[in-house]
Structure formats: C-alpha cells, structure tokens
Amino acid sequence: MSNNKEATFGAGCFWCVEACFQDLKGVLSVKSGYSGGQIKNPSYKEVCTGRTGHVEVLRIIYDEAIVSFEKLLEVFWTIHDPTTLNRQGNDIGDQYRSVVFYHDEEQKALASKMKEELDAQNVFGKPVVTAIEKLINFYPAEDYHDNYFELNASQPYCSAVVRPKVEKFRKVFKDYLK
C-alpha cells in the first residue's frame, strides 16, 4: 500500500514555493500549476492577467510515512505572509492569494484547525486571510517553470525574491531537509 498523498498550496509566486518544498524530506515531487479558475488549461500569460480566477499553486506528492500534512502546513505558513490578501510582496493580484486547496476532509480539518490556532495565538500579529477551499481542478504550468529557481538562481527576481525565502526556509527547517 502506497503512503503517497497529494497537497496543493497557493502561497504567492510558485517559483518560491517550489524551491522550498522540493528540499523537504518526504516530498517526492512538486509541480507548479494553476487551480481554482474558470477556464480549462490556462497559460501563464492568461493567469498573470488576474482575469481567469486561477491561483499559482504547487502540487506536492509526498510520502506521509516520512512527512506529515501538518508539517507541510507548517512550512506553508512559514514561507509566505498569510495575512496579506491577494498579495505576496510585489506580486499583486488574486492569482497570488494564500490558499490551501484540500484533497479530502482530513486536510480541510487540519488546515482549518491550524489556521484557527495561528489566529488564536496571534502568531502573525494580524488575522490569517488564507482561504481553505476544495480542490476542483489543477492544470500543470508550462515546463519552463519546473525547477525555476535552481535553473535561474542568478536571475534578478530569483536573487531578490526567491533566494531570501529559500534561505529562511532552510534555516527554520534545517532538520527536515533532504
């Protein structure tokens, strides 16, 4: 019996999210893509307009015997600002919104509980605006988005935006890296 499960998160630019999760023990694969919108198979160019309703997301395949959904959520809450609506840094629009697209009722319950706990403990000093929505669709992004940070680390956006997030992730979760 396989221990493989799926998780889908929107936490701003998928290049940042991918670069963190692909280094996490128990994560078998990651794929950037789009979820939550109204059209089928949208392109990056279409999603960037903010008119399709899609969110840039990361689909994560993980071995739950090695890493739990709770740990994935912990990473998710840490690597972006879940208190900003439709924005992560300079990336503005609902395509960058913070969202957990749950695959089953257990994921929904765990994400909801953790969000409530973060708010009750005032972890971020502001309310968490992360949406928790049932996964309806997932469309893989174009292949050139795969391993984007790894392949384009010297590109200005990667140096200024992605690298600091990855470095923070690696520092906080050093005991959970591959």
Secondary structure, DSSP 8 states (H G I E B T S, - for coil): ---EEEEEEEES-HHHHHHHHTTBTTEEEEEEEEES-SSSS--HHHHHTT-S--EEEEEEEEETTTS-HHHHHHHHHHSS-TTSTTEETTEESGGG-EEEEESSHHHHHHHHHHHHHHHHTTTTSS----EEEE----EE--GGGTTHHHH-TTSHHIIIIIHHHHHHHHHHTGGGB-
